[in-house]
């Protein structure tokens, strides 16, 4: 998965733009630009992702955030 796809999945899973920027090493403005350009708000992670996959991504995001604290 490339950085844009991972950032999108994190955003759709509820991660804040600031945290996505920190995780990816990209600026907040870059993340906002991707969000707008690729219309992330028009999608939902639960529309086409099995529940187990959503839970796994949420757990991964929690672990990432804990490491940055």
Secondary structure, 3 states (H helix, E strand, C coil): CCHHHHHHHHHHCCCCHHHHHHHHCCCHHHHHHHHHHCCHHHCCHHHHCCHHHHHHHHHHHHHHHHHCC
